[in-house]
Amino acid sequence: MKRTLGILSAVLLSLPFGARAQSQPISIGAGASFLAPVGSLAYRFRPTVGGAVEITPFSGGQPVWSGSLEYFAFDREN
């Protein structure tokens, strides 16, 4: 988990500098979530937290594309 957060941090820190070099505005957002397994998985795994990062570059005031990375792991058994 720490390694994944380190990689995501490095990506986030490097993106704004590349976007400035191209003079293209970019929007970066982050979010957290609490995820609970449903159905028969609820008997096996405990709820967990997750995180997401969304990146959207703009051209001419309109979004060109949008992408997001989300990470969570159901690794704690009941």
All heavy atoms as a GROMACS GRO file, in nm:
protein
  579
    1MET      N    1   0.082  -0.119   0.000
    1MET     CA    2   0.000   0.000   0.000
    1MET      C    3   0.087   0.126   0.000
    1MET      O    4   0.059   0.219  -0.072
    1MET     CB    5  -0.092  -0.004   0.123
    1MET     CG    6  -0.180   0.115   0.139
    1MET     SD    7  -0.316   0.105   0.025
    1MET     CE    8  -0.414   0.241   0.077
    2LYS      N    9   0.194   0.126   0.081
    2LYS     CA   10   0.282   0.244   0.086
    2LYS      C   11   0.352   0.264  -0.047
    2LYS      O   12   0.371   0.376  -0.090
    2LYS     CB   13   0.384   0.228   0.198
    2LYS     CG   14   0.324   0.241   0.335
    2LYS     CD   15   0.428   0.231   0.443
    2LYS     CE   16   0.367   0.242   0.580
    2LYS     NZ   17   0.466   0.234   0.686
    3ARG      N   18   0.389   0.155  -0.112
    3ARG     CA   19   0.456   0.166  -0.241
    3ARG      C   20   0.361   0.225  -0.345
    3ARG      O   21   0.400   0.310  -0.424
    3ARG     CB   22   0.506   0.029  -0.285
    3ARG     CG   23   0.576   0.033  -0.417
    3ARG     CD   24   0.627  -0.102  -0.457
    3ARG     NE   25   0.676  -0.095  -0.592
    3ARG     CZ   26   0.743  -0.189  -0.651
    3ARG    NH1   27   0.771  -0.299  -0.587
    3ARG    NH2   28   0.784  -0.176  -0.775
    4THR      N   29   0.235   0.180  -0.344
    4THR     CA   30   0.136   0.230  -0.438
    4THR      C   31   0.113   0.379  -0.416
    4THR      O   32   0.105   0.457  -0.512
    4THR     CB   33   0.004   0.154  -0.422
    4THR    OG1   34   0.030   0.014  -0.440
    4THR    CG2   35  -0.098   0.200  -0.524
    5LEU      N   36   0.101   0.421  -0.290
    5LEU     CA   37   0.081   0.563  -0.261
    5LEU      C   38   0.202   0.645  -0.305
    5LEU      O   39   0.188   0.757  -0.353
    5LEU     CB   40   0.054   0.583  -0.113
    5LEU     CG   41  -0.080   0.532  -0.063
    5LEU    CD1   42  -0.090   0.549   0.087
    5LEU    CD2   43  -0.193   0.602  -0.134
    6GLY      N   44   0.322   0.590  -0.291
    6GLY     CA   45   0.442   0.659  -0.336
    6GLY      C   46   0.445   0.677  -0.487
    6GLY      O   47   0.482   0.784  -0.537
    7ILE      N   48   0.404   0.575  -0.559
    7ILE     CA   49   0.400   0.583  -0.706
    7ILE      C   50   0.296   0.686  -0.750
    7ILE      O   51   0.322   0.768  -0.838
    7ILE     CB   52   0.372   0.445  -0.767
    7ILE    CG1   53   0.491   0.353  -0.744
    7ILE    CG2   54   0.339   0.456  -0.916
    7ILE    CD1   55   0.467   0.209  -0.781
    8LEU      N   56   0.176   0.682  -0.688
    8LEU     CA   57   0.073   0.779  -0.724
    8LEU      C   58   0.116   0.922  -0.692
    8LEU      O   59   0.090   1.014  -0.769
    8LEU     CB   60  -0.057   0.747  -0.649
    8LEU     CG   61  -0.136   0.627  -0.699
    8LEU    CD1   62  -0.256   0.602  -0.611
    8LEU    CD2   63  -0.177   0.645  -0.843
    9SER      N   64   0.186   0.940  -0.582
    9SER     CA   65   0.236   1.073  -0.547
    9SER      C   66   0.337   1.122  -0.649
    9SER      O   67   0.335   1.239  -0.690
    9SER     CB   68   0.300   1.071  -0.408
    9SER     OG   69   0.206   1.037  -0.310
   10ALA      N   70   0.426   1.035  -0.693
   10ALA     CA   71   0.525   1.072  -0.793
   10ALA      C   72   0.458   1.111  -0.925
   10ALA      O   73   0.498   1.208  -0.990
   10ALA     CB   74   0.624   0.959  -0.814
   11VAL      N   75   0.356   1.037  -0.964
   11VAL     CA   76   0.284   1.068  -1.088
   11VAL      C   77   0.215   1.204  -1.076
   11VAL      O   78   0.221   1.286  -1.167
   11VAL     CB   79   0.182   0.957  -1.121
   11VAL    CG1   80   0.088   0.999  -1.232
   11VAL    CG2   81   0.254   0.830  -1.160
   12LEU      N   82   0.150   1.228  -0.963
   12LEU     CA   83   0.080   1.355  -0.944
   12LEU      C   84   0.176   1.473  -0.943
   12LEU      O   85   0.145   1.579  -0.996
   12LEU     CB   86   0.000   1.353  -0.813
   12LEU     CG   87  -0.127   1.270  -0.816
   12LEU    CD1   88  -0.192   1.270  -0.678
   12LEU    CD2   89  -0.223   1.324  -0.919
   13LEU      N   90   0.292   1.456  -0.883
   13LEU     CA   91   0.388   1.565  -0.878
   13LEU      C   92   0.451   1.593  -1.014
   13LEU      O   93   0.487   1.706  -1.044
   13LEU     CB   94   0.496   1.535  -0.775
   13LEU     CG   95   0.450   1.539  -0.629
   13LEU    CD1   96   0.562   1.495  -0.537
   13LEU    CD2   97   0.401   1.678  -0.592
   14SER      N   98   0.465   1.491  -1.098
   14SER     CA   99   0.528   1.513  -1.228
   14SER      C  100   0.431   1.565  -1.333
   14SER      O  101   0.471   1.631  -1.427
   14SER     CB  102   0.592   1.384  -1.276
   14SER     OG  103   0.493   1.286  -1.302
   15LEU      N  104   0.301   1.538  -1.320
   15LEU     CA  105   0.206   1.580  -1.422
   15LEU      C  106   0.190   1.731  -1.436
   15LEU      O  107   0.190   1.781  -1.547
   15LEU     CB  108   0.068   1.516  -1.395
   15LEU     CG  109   0.056   1.372  -1.440
   15LEU    CD1  110  -0.079   1.316  -1.398
   15LEU    CD2  111   0.073   1.359  -1.588
   16PRO      N  112   0.178   1.806  -1.329
   16PRO     CA  113   0.159   1.951  -1.349
   16PRO      C  114   0.275   2.018  -1.422
   16PRO      O  115   0.253   2.109  -1.501
   16PRO     CB  116   0.145   2.006  -1.208
   16PRO     CG  117   0.100   1.890  -1.126
   16PRO     CD  118   0.163   1.770  -1.191
   17PHE      N  119   0.398   1.972  -1.400
   17PHE     CA  120   0.512   2.033  -1.467
   17PHE      C  121   0.509   2.005  -1.616
   17PHE      O  122   0.539   2.091  -1.697
   17PHE     CB  123   0.643   1.984  -1.405
   17PHE     CG  124   0.654   2.020  -1.260
   17PHE    CD1  125   0.654   1.922  -1.163
   17PHE    CD2  126   0.661   2.152  -1.221
   17PHE    CE1  127   0.663   1.954  -1.030
   17PHE    CE2  128   0.670   2.186  -1.088
   17PHE     CZ  129   0.671   2.088  -0.992
   18GLY      N  130   0.471   1.883  -1.656
   18GLY     CA  131   0.460   1.851  -1.798
   18GLY      C  132   0.347   1.927  -1.864
   18GLY      O  133   0.356   1.970  -1.978
   19ALA      N  134   0.238   1.948  -1.792
   19ALA     CA  135   0.125   2.022  -1.848
   19ALA      C  136   0.160   2.168  -1.868
   19ALA      O  137   0.117   2.231  -1.964
   19ALA     CB  138   0.003   2.009  -1.756
   20ARG      N  139   0.238   2.226  -1.777
   20ARG     CA  140   0.280   2.365  -1.792
   20ARG      C  141   0.371   2.384  -1.912
   20ARG      O  142   0.368   2.485  -1.978
   20ARG     CB  143   0.350   2.413  -1.665
   20ARG     CG  144   0.256   2.437  -1.552
   20ARG     CD  145   0.326   2.503  -1.436
   20ARG     NE  146   0.243   2.490  -1.319
   20ARG     CZ  147   0.281   2.438  -1.205
   20ARG    NH1  148   0.404   2.396  -1.190
   20ARG    NH2  149   0.199   2.430  -1.104
   21ALA      N  150   0.454   2.285  -1.940
   21ALA     CA  151   0.544   2.295  -2.054
   21ALA      C  152   0.465   2.299  -2.185
   21ALA      O  153   0.506   2.362  -2.281
   21ALA     CB  154   0.642   2.177  -2.055
   22GLN      N  155   0.350   2.236  -2.188
   22GLN     CA  156   0.266   2.236  -2.307
   22GLN      C  157   0.164   2.348  -2.302
   22GLN      O  158   0.084   2.364  -2.393
   22GLN     CB  159   0.193   2.103  -2.319
   22GLN     CG  160   0.283   1.984  -2.334
   22GLN     CD  161   0.207   1.853  -2.327
   22GLN    OE1  162   0.086   1.851  -2.313
   22GLN    NE2  163   0.279   1.743  -2.335
   23SER      N  164   0.162   2.427  -2.195
   23SER     CA  165   0.066   2.535  -2.170
   23SER      C  166  -0.078   2.486  -2.187
   23SER      O  167  -0.160   2.549  -2.251
   23SER     CB  168   0.093   2.655  -2.259
   23SER     OG  169   0.064   2.626  -2.395
   24GLN      N  170  -0.106   2.370  -2.134
   24GLN     CA  171  -0.238   2.311  -2.140
   24GLN      C  172  -0.290   2.296  -1.997
   24GLN      O  173  -0.226   2.230  -1.915
   24GLN     CB  174  -0.229   2.174  -2.209
   24GLN     CG  175  -0.361   2.105  -2.224
   24GLN     CD  176  -0.344   1.970  -2.291
   24GLN    OE1  177  -0.239   1.908  -2.281
   24GLN    NE2  178  -0.446   1.924  -2.359
   25PRO      N  179  -0.404   2.358  -1.962
   25PRO     CA  180  -0.455   2.345  -1.826
   25PRO      C  181  -0.496   2.201  -1.796
   25PRO      O  182  -0.540   2.127  -1.884
   25PRO     CB  183  -0.575   2.438  -1.822
   25PRO     CG  184  -0.609   2.468  -1.962
   25PRO     CD  185  -0.488   2.441  -2.046
   26ILE      N  186  -0.479   2.164  -1.672
   26ILE     CA  187  -0.508   2.027  -1.630
   26ILE      C  188  -0.577   2.031  -1.494
   26ILE      O  189  -0.549   2.117  -1.412
   26ILE     CB  190  -0.380   1.942  -1.626
   26ILE    CG1  191  -0.412   1.795  -1.610
   26ILE    CG2  192  -0.285   1.987  -1.519
   26ILE    CD1  193  -0.296   1.704  -1.637
   27SER      N  194  -0.670   1.941  -1.475
   27SER     CA  195  -0.741   1.931  -1.348
   27SER      C  196  -0.706   1.797  -1.284
   27SER      O  197  -0.711   1.693  -1.349
   27SER     CB  198  -0.892   1.939  -1.373
   27SER     OG  199  -0.963   1.908  -1.255
   28ILE      N  200  -0.668   1.802  -1.156
   28ILE     CA  201  -0.634   1.681  -1.082
   28ILE      C  202  -0.720   1.677  -0.956
   28ILE      O  203  -0.726   1.775  -0.882
   28ILE     CB  204  -0.485   1.678  -1.044
   28ILE    CG1  205  -0.400   1.680  -1.171
   28ILE    CG2  206  -0.453   1.554  -0.962
   28ILE    CD1  207  -0.252   1.690  -1.145
   29GLY      N  208  -0.787   1.567  -0.934
   29GLY     CA  209  -0.870   1.551  -0.816
   29GLY      C  210  -0.839   1.421  -0.744
   29GLY      O  211  -0.783   1.328  -0.802
   30ALA      N  212  -0.871   1.417  -0.617
   30ALA     CA  213  -0.848   1.297  -0.538
   30ALA      C  214  -0.970   1.271  -0.452
   30ALA      O  215  -1.046   1.363  -0.417
   30ALA     CB  216  -0.725   1.314  -0.451
   31GLY      N  217  -0.991   1.146  -0.417
   31GLY     CA  218  -1.105   1.110  -0.333
   31GLY      C  219  -1.076   0.986  -0.252
   31GLY      O  220  -0.986   0.909  -0.284
   32ALA      N  221  -1.152   0.971  -0.147
   32ALA     CA  222  -1.140   0.853  -0.062
   32ALA      C  223  -1.276   0.787  -0.052
   32ALA      O  224  -1.380   0.853  -0.067
   32ALA     CB  225  -1.090   0.892   0.076
   33SER      N  226  -1.278   0.657  -0.027
   33SER     CA  227  -1.404   0.585  -0.017
   33SER      C  228  -1.392   0.474   0.087
   33SER      O  229  -1.283   0.427   0.119
   33SER     CB  230  -1.444   0.526  -0.153
   33SER     OG  231  -1.342   0.443  -0.202
   34PHE      N  232  -1.506   0.436   0.140
   34PHE     CA  233  -1.516   0.324   0.233
   34PHE      C  234  -1.596   0.217   0.162
   34PHE      O  235  -1.712   0.240   0.124
   34PHE     CB  236  -1.585   0.369   0.363
   34PHE     CG  237  -1.596   0.259   0.464
   34PHE    CD1  238  -1.486   0.222   0.538
   34PHE    CD2  239  -1.715   0.193   0.484
   34PHE    CE1  240  -1.495   0.121   0.632
   34PHE    CE2  241  -1.726   0.092   0.577
   34PHE     CZ  242  -1.615   0.056   0.652
   35LEU      N  243  -1.536   0.103   0.138
   35LEU     CA  244  -1.597  -0.002   0.057
   35LEU      C  245  -1.630  -0.124   0.143
   35LEU      O  246  -1.547  -0.171   0.220
   35LEU     CB  247  -1.502  -0.042  -0.056
   35LEU     CG  248  -1.458   0.074  -0.143
   35LEU    CD1  249  -1.334   0.038  -0.220
   35LEU    CD2  250  -1.569   0.112  -0.236
   36ALA      N  251  -1.751  -0.175   0.127
   36ALA     CA  252  -1.794  -0.293   0.200
   36ALA      C  253  -1.833  -0.401   0.100
   36ALA      O  254  -1.910  -0.376   0.008
   36ALA     CB  255  -1.912  -0.261   0.291
   37PRO      N  256  -1.781  -0.522   0.116
   37PRO     CA  257  -1.818  -0.630   0.026
   37PRO      C  258  -1.964  -0.670   0.048
   37PRO      O  259  -2.018  -0.655   0.158
   37PRO     CB  260  -1.723  -0.744   0.065
   37PRO     CG  261  -1.677  -0.712   0.201
   37PRO     CD  262  -1.684  -0.564   0.216
   38VAL      N  263  -2.029  -0.718  -0.056
   38VAL     CA  264  -2.169  -0.757  -0.048
   38VAL      C  265  -2.182  -0.905  -0.084
   38VAL      O  266  -2.090  -0.967  -0.137
   38VAL     CB  267  -2.257  -0.672  -0.142
   38VAL    CG1  268  -2.258  -0.528  -0.098
   38VAL    CG2  269  -2.212  -0.684  -0.285
   39GLY      N  270  -2.297  -0.960  -0.057
   39GLY     CA  271  -2.324  -1.099  -0.088
   39GLY      C  272  -2.239  -1.192  -0.005
   39GLY      O  273  -2.212  -1.167   0.112
   40SER      N  274  -2.195  -1.302  -0.065
   40SER     CA  275  -2.116  -1.400   0.009
   40SER      C  276  -1.976  -1.349   0.043
   40SER      O  277  -1.913  -1.401   0.136
   40SER     CB  278  -2.106  -1.530  -0.072
   40SER     OG  279  -2.041  -1.507  -0.195
   41LEU      N  280  -1.926  -1.247  -0.029
   41LEU     CA  281  -1.796  -1.190   0.006
   41LEU      C  282  -1.800  -1.118   0.140
   41LEU      O  283  -1.698  -1.104   0.207
   41LEU     CB  284  -1.749  -1.094  -0.103
   41LEU     CG  285  -1.703  -1.158  -0.233
   41LEU    CD1  286  -1.666  -1.050  -0.334
   41LEU    CD2  287  -1.587  -1.251  -0.210
   42ALA      N  288  -1.919  -1.072   0.182
   42ALA     CA  289  -1.932  -1.003   0.311
   42ALA      C  290  -1.903  -1.098   0.426
   42ALA      O  291  -1.863  -1.054   0.534
   42ALA     CB  292  -2.072  -0.944   0.325
   43TYR      N  293  -1.925  -1.228   0.406
   43TYR     CA  294  -1.894  -1.326   0.511
   43TYR      C  295  -1.744  -1.353   0.520
   43TYR      O  296  -1.696  -1.400   0.622
   43TYR     CB  297  -1.967  -1.458   0.485
   43TYR     CG  298  -2.116  -1.444   0.489
   43TYR    CD1  299  -2.193  -1.463   0.375
   43TYR    CD2  300  -2.182  -1.410   0.608
   43TYR    CE1  301  -2.329  -1.451   0.378
   43TYR    CE2  302  -2.319  -1.396   0.611
   43TYR     CZ  303  -2.393  -1.417   0.496
   43TYR     OH  304  -2.529  -1.404   0.500
   44ARG      N  305  -1.672  -1.326   0.414
   44ARG     CA  306  -1.530  -1.359   0.411
   44ARG      C  307  -1.438  -1.240   0.440
   44ARG      O  308  -1.334  -1.256   0.503
   44ARG     CB  309  -1.495  -1.418   0.275
   44ARG     CG  310  -1.353  -1.463   0.266
   44ARG     CD  311  -1.327  -1.546   0.147
   44ARG     NE  312  -1.186  -1.584   0.148
   44ARG     CZ  313  -1.130  -1.658   0.059
   44ARG    NH1  314  -1.202  -1.706  -0.040
   44ARG    NH2  315  -1.003  -1.688   0.067
   45PHE      N  316  -1.473  -1.121   0.390
   45PHE     CA  317  -1.384  -1.005   0.402
   45PHE      C  318  -1.448  -0.894   0.483
   45PHE      O  319  -1.569  -0.875   0.483
   45PHE     CB  320  -1.346  -0.950   0.263
   45PHE     CG  321  -1.267  -1.046   0.181
   45PHE    CD1  322  -1.323  -1.108   0.071
   45PHE    CD2  323  -1.136  -1.074   0.214
   45PHE    CE1  324  -1.249  -1.196  -0.006
   45PHE    CE2  325  -1.061  -1.162   0.137
   45PHE     CZ  326  -1.118  -1.223   0.028
   46ARG      N  327  -1.362  -0.815   0.549
   46ARG     CA  328  -1.406  -0.698   0.623
   46ARG      C  329  -1.405  -0.576   0.530
   46ARG      O  330  -1.334  -0.575   0.429
   46ARG     CB  331  -1.311  -0.672   0.739
   46ARG     CG  332  -1.316  -0.777   0.843
   46ARG     CD  333  -1.226  -0.742   0.957
   46ARG     NE  334  -1.232  -0.847   1.057
   46ARG     CZ  335  -1.181  -0.836   1.176
   46ARG    NH1  336  -1.117  -0.726   1.212
   46ARG    NH2  337  -1.191  -0.935   1.262
   47PRO      N  338  -1.482  -0.473   0.564
   47PRO     CA  339  -1.478  -0.350   0.482
   47PRO      C  340  -1.338  -0.289   0.482
   47PRO      O  341  -1.257  -0.312   0.572
   47PRO     CB  342  -1.577  -0.258   0.554
   47PRO     CG  343  -1.667  -0.350   0.628
   47PRO     CD  344  -1.582  -0.466   0.668
   48THR      N  345  -1.310  -0.209   0.381
   48THR     CA  346  -1.178  -0.148   0.366
   48THR      C  347  -1.192  -0.006   0.313
   48THR      O  348  -1.301   0.035   0.271
   48THR     CB  349  -1.090  -0.232   0.271
   48THR    OG1  350  -0.958  -0.181   0.272
   48THR    CG2  351  -1.143  -0.231   0.129
   49VAL      N  352  -1.085   0.068   0.317
   49VAL     CA  353  -1.084   0.203   0.259
   49VAL      C  354  -1.012   0.200   0.125
   49VAL      O  355  -0.931   0.111   0.098
   49VAL     CB  356  -1.014   0.305   0.354
   49VAL    CG1  357  -1.094   0.323   0.480
   49VAL    CG2  358  -0.874   0.262   0.385
   50GLY      N  359  -1.043   0.294   0.041
   50GLY     CA  360  -0.980   0.303  -0.090
   50GLY      C  361  -0.955   0.448  -0.126
   50GLY      O  362  -1.004   0.539  -0.060
   51GLY      N  363  -0.878   0.468  -0.230
   51GLY     CA  364  -0.847   0.602  -0.276
   51GLY      C  365  -0.851   0.610  -0.427
   51GLY      O  366  -0.835   0.509  -0.495
   52ALA      N  367  -0.876   0.728  -0.477
   52ALA     CA  368  -0.883   0.748  -0.622
   52ALA      C  369  -0.821   0.882  -0.660
   52ALA      O  370  -0.825   0.977  -0.583
   52ALA     CB  371  -1.027   0.743  -0.670
   53VAL      N  372  -0.763   0.886  -0.780
   53VAL     CA  373  -0.705   1.007  -0.837
   53VAL      C  374  -0.762   1.022  -0.977
   53VAL      O  375  -0.763   0.927  -1.054
   53VAL     CB  376  -0.550   0.998  -0.843
   53VAL    CG1  377  -0.492   1.120  -0.911
   53VAL    CG2  378  -0.492   0.978  -0.705
   54GLU      N  379  -0.812   1.142  -1.010
   54GLU     CA  380  -0.868   1.168  -1.142
   54GLU      C  381  -0.790   1.280  -1.209
   54GLU      O  382  -0.758   1.380  -1.146
   54GLU     CB  383  -1.015   1.209  -1.131
   54GLU     CG  384  -1.079   1.230  -1.265
   54GLU     CD  385  -1.228   1.261  -1.255
   54GLU    OE1  386  -1.287   1.240  -1.148
   54GLU    OE2  387  -1.283   1.306  -1.355
   55ILE      N  388  -0.760   1.261  -1.336
   55ILE     CA  389  -0.682   1.356  -1.414
   55ILE      C  390  -0.760   1.392  -1.540
   55ILE      O  391  -0.805   1.303  -1.612
   55ILE     CB  392  -0.544   1.296  -1.451
   55ILE    CG1  393  -0.471   1.254  -1.325
   55ILE    CG2  394  -0.464   1.394  -1.534
   55ILE    CD1  395  -0.354   1.164  -1.350
   56THR      N  396  -0.775   1.524  -1.567
   56THR     CA  397  -0.848   1.570  -1.684
   56THR      C  398  -0.774   1.688  -1.747
   56THR      O  399  -0.768   1.795  -1.689
   56THR     CB  400  -0.991   1.616  -1.647
   56THR    OG1  401  -1.057   1.513  -1.577
   56THR    CG2  402  -1.071   1.651  -1.772
   57PRO      N  403  -0.716   1.670  -1.865
   57PRO     CA  404  -0.656   1.784  -1.937
   57PRO      C  405  -0.763   1.857  -2.019
   57PRO      O  406  -0.859   1.797  -2.065
   57PRO     CB  407  -0.552   1.720  -2.027
   57PRO     CG  408  -0.601   1.582  -2.049
   57PRO     CD  409  -0.680   1.544  -1.927
   58PHE      N  410  -0.745   1.988  -2.035
   58PHE     CA  411  -0.839   2.070  -2.109
   58PHE      C  412  -0.770   2.134  -2.230
   58PHE      O  413  -0.652   2.165  -2.226
   58PHE     CB  414  -0.893   2.183  -2.020
   58PHE     CG  415  -0.985   2.133  -1.912
   58PHE    CD1  416  -0.934   2.090  -1.791
   58PHE    CD2  417  -1.122   2.129  -1.933
   58PHE    CE1  418  -1.018   2.043  -1.691
   58PHE    CE2  419  -1.206   2.083  -1.834
   58PHE     CZ  420  -1.154   2.040  -1.712
   59SER      N  421  -0.846   2.153  -2.334
   59SER     CA  422  -0.798   2.223  -2.453
   59SER      C  423  -0.910   2.313  -2.502
   59SER      O  424  -1.019   2.266  -2.535
   59SER     CB  425  -0.760   2.123  -2.562
   59SER     OG  426  -0.719   2.190  -2.679
   60GLY      N  427  -0.885   2.442  -2.506
   60GLY     CA  428  -0.988   2.536  -2.549
   60GLY      C  429  -1.106   2.542  -2.454
   60GLY      O  430  -1.218   2.568  -2.496
   61GLY      N  431  -1.085   2.516  -2.327
   61GLY     CA  432  -1.192   2.521  -2.229
   61GLY      C  433  -1.276   2.394  -2.221
   61GLY      O  434  -1.364   2.384  -2.138
   62GLN      N  435  -1.249   2.298  -2.307
   62GLN     CA  436  -1.324   2.173  -2.307
   62GLN      C  437  -1.233   2.058  -2.263
   62GLN      O  438  -1.116   2.054  -2.301
   62GLN     CB  439  -1.377   2.141  -2.447
   62GLN     CG  440  -1.474   2.245  -2.500
   62GLN     CD  441  -1.602   2.247  -2.420
   62GLN    OE1  442  -1.652   2.144  -2.376
   62GLN    NE2  443  -1.654   2.366  -2.397
   63PRO      N  444  -1.285   1.961  -2.187
   63PRO     CA  445  -1.202   1.847  -2.148
   63PRO      C  446  -1.168   1.761  -2.270
   63PRO      O  447  -1.254   1.734  -2.354
   63PRO     CB  448  -1.289   1.770  -2.049
   63PRO     CG  449  -1.428   1.820  -2.068
   63PRO     CD  450  -1.418   1.956  -2.127
   64VAL      N  451  -1.042   1.722  -2.281
   64VAL     CA  452  -0.997   1.638  -2.392
   64VAL      C  453  -1.025   1.492  -2.361
   64VAL      O  454  -1.079   1.418  -2.443
   64VAL     CB  455  -0.846   1.659  -2.418
   64VAL    CG1  456  -0.798   1.572  -2.530
   64VAL    CG2  457  -0.818   1.805  -2.449
   65TRP      N  458  -0.989   1.450  -2.243
   65TRP     CA  459  -1.015   1.314  -2.195
   65TRP      C  460  -1.009   1.318  -2.044
   65TRP      O  461  -0.967   1.416  -1.984
   65TRP     CB  462  -0.917   1.211  -2.253
   65TRP     CG  463  -0.773   1.243  -2.229
   65TRP    CD1  464  -0.690   1.312  -2.312
   65TRP    CD2  465  -0.694   1.208  -2.114
   65TRP    NE1  466  -0.564   1.323  -2.256
   65TRP    CE2  467  -0.565   1.261  -2.134
   65TRP    CE3  468  -0.720   1.140  -1.997
   65TRP    CZ2  469  -0.463   1.245  -2.041
   65TRP    CZ3  470  -0.618   1.125  -1.905
   65TRP    CH2  471  -0.491   1.176  -1.928
   66SER      N  472  -1.050   1.210  -1.982
   66SER     CA  473  -1.046   1.202  -1.837
   66SER      C  474  -1.009   1.058  -1.799
   66SER      O  475  -1.057   0.963  -1.860
   66SER     CB  476  -1.182   1.238  -1.777
   66SER     OG  477  -1.178   1.228  -1.637
   67GLY      N  478  -0.923   1.046  -1.700
   67GLY     CA  479  -0.882   0.914  -1.655
   67GLY      C  480  -0.873   0.912  -1.503
   67GLY      O  481  -0.850   1.014  -1.439
   68SER      N  482  -0.895   0.796  -1.446
   68SER     CA  483  -0.884   0.786  -1.301
   68SER      C  484  -0.817   0.655  -1.262
   68SER      O  485  -0.825   0.556  -1.334
   68SER     CB  486  -1.022   0.796  -1.236
   68SER     OG  487  -1.103   0.688  -1.273
   69LEU      N  488  -0.750   0.661  -1.148
   69LEU     CA  489  -0.686   0.543  -1.090
   69LEU      C  490  -0.749   0.522  -0.953
   69LEU      O  491  -0.760   0.616  -0.875
   69LEU     CB  492  -0.536   0.564  -1.074
   69LEU     CG  493  -0.457   0.588  -1.200
   69LEU    CD1  494  -0.315   0.631  -1.165
   69LEU    CD2  495  -0.454   0.464  -1.284
   70GLU      N  496  -0.790   0.401  -0.925
   70GLU     CA  497  -0.850   0.371  -0.796
   70GLU      C  498  -0.780   0.251  -0.736
   70GLU      O  499  -0.746   0.156  -0.807
   70GLU     CB  500  -0.999   0.341  -0.812
   70GLU     CG  501  -1.070   0.321  -0.681
   70GLU     CD  502  -1.221   0.312  -0.697
   70GLU    OE1  503  -1.271   0.319  -0.810
   70GLU    OE2  504  -1.288   0.296  -0.594
   71TYR      N  505  -0.756   0.257  -0.605
   71TYR     CA  506  -0.688   0.147  -0.537
   71TYR      C  507  -0.764   0.110  -0.410
   71TYR      O  508  -0.800   0.197  -0.332
   71TYR     CB  509  -0.544   0.185  -0.500
   71TYR     CG  510  -0.473   0.073  -0.428
   71TYR    CD1  511  -0.417  -0.032  -0.498
   71TYR    CD2  512  -0.465   0.072  -0.289
   71TYR    CE1  513  -0.354  -0.135  -0.433
   71TYR    CE2  514  -0.402  -0.032  -0.222
   71TYR     CZ  515  -0.347  -0.134  -0.294
   71TYR     OH  516  -0.285  -0.237  -0.230
   72PHE      N  517  -0.790  -0.019  -0.396
   72PHE     CA  518  -0.844  -0.074  -0.272
   72PHE      C  519  -0.810  -0.222  -0.269
   72PHE      O  520  -0.783  -0.283  -0.373
   72PHE     CB  521  -0.996  -0.053  -0.260
   72PHE     CG  522  -1.076  -0.122  -0.367
   72PHE    CD1  523  -1.124  -0.250  -0.348
   72PHE    CD2  524  -1.103  -0.057  -0.485
   72PHE    CE1  525  -1.199  -0.312  -0.447
   72PHE    CE2  526  -1.178  -0.118  -0.585
   72PHE     CZ  527  -1.226  -0.247  -0.565
   73ALA      N  528  -0.807  -0.279  -0.150
   73ALA     CA  529  -0.774  -0.420  -0.137
   73ALA      C  530  -0.856  -0.481  -0.023
   73ALA      O  531  -0.853  -0.431   0.090
   73ALA     CB  532  -0.625  -0.438  -0.108
   74PHE      N  533  -0.929  -0.585  -0.055
   74PHE     CA  534  -1.000  -0.663   0.047
   74PHE      C  535  -0.903  -0.770   0.095
   74PHE      O  536  -0.905  -0.883   0.049
   74PHE     CB  537  -1.127  -0.726  -0.009
   74PHE     CG  538  -1.236  -0.626  -0.037
   74PHE    CD1  539  -1.277  -0.601  -0.166
   74PHE    CD2  540  -1.296  -0.557   0.066
   74PHE    CE1  541  -1.377  -0.510  -0.191
   74PHE    CE2  542  -1.396  -0.466   0.043
   74PHE     CZ  543  -1.438  -0.441  -0.088
   75ASP      N  544  -0.817  -0.734   0.190
   75ASP     CA  545  -0.714  -0.827   0.236
   75ASP      C  546  -0.729  -0.865   0.383
   75ASP      O  547  -0.649  -0.941   0.435
   75ASP     CB  548  -0.575  -0.770   0.211
   75ASP     CG  549  -0.555  -0.634   0.273
   75ASP    OD1  550  -0.651  -0.579   0.330
   75ASP    OD2  551  -0.443  -0.582   0.265
   76ARG      N  552  -0.831  -0.815   0.451
   76ARG     CA  553  -0.854  -0.852   0.590
   76ARG      C  554  -0.971  -0.949   0.598
   76ARG      O  555  -1.084  -0.913   0.567
   76ARG     CB  556  -0.883  -0.729   0.676
   76ARG     CG  557  -0.765  -0.633   0.682
   76ARG     CD  558  -0.790  -0.516   0.773
   76ARG     NE  559  -0.929  -0.469   0.762
   76ARG     CZ  560  -0.988  -0.393   0.852
   76ARG    NH1  561  -0.924  -0.356   0.959
   76ARG    NH2  562  -1.111  -0.353   0.836
   77GLU      N  563  -0.942  -1.071   0.637
   77GLU     CA  564  -1.047  -1.173   0.643
   77GLU      C  565  -1.122  -1.165   0.775
   77GLU      O  566  -1.068  -1.121   0.876
   77GLU     CB  567  -0.986  -1.312   0.627
   77GLU     CG  568  -0.927  -1.334   0.489
   77GLU     CD  569  -0.876  -1.476   0.472
   77GLU    OE1  570  -0.908  -1.561   0.554
   77GLU    OE2  571  -0.806  -1.500   0.374
   78ASN      N  572  -1.248  -1.207   0.773
   78ASN     CA  573  -1.329  -1.215   0.895
   78ASN      C  574  -1.279  -1.326   0.984
   78ASN      O  575  -1.232  -1.426   0.944
   78ASN     CB  576  -1.476  -1.240   0.863
   78ASN     CG  577  -1.547  -1.110   0.830
   78ASN    OD1  578  -1.504  -1.004   0.870
   78ASN    ND2  579  -1.656  -1.122   0.759
   0.00000   0.00000   0.00000
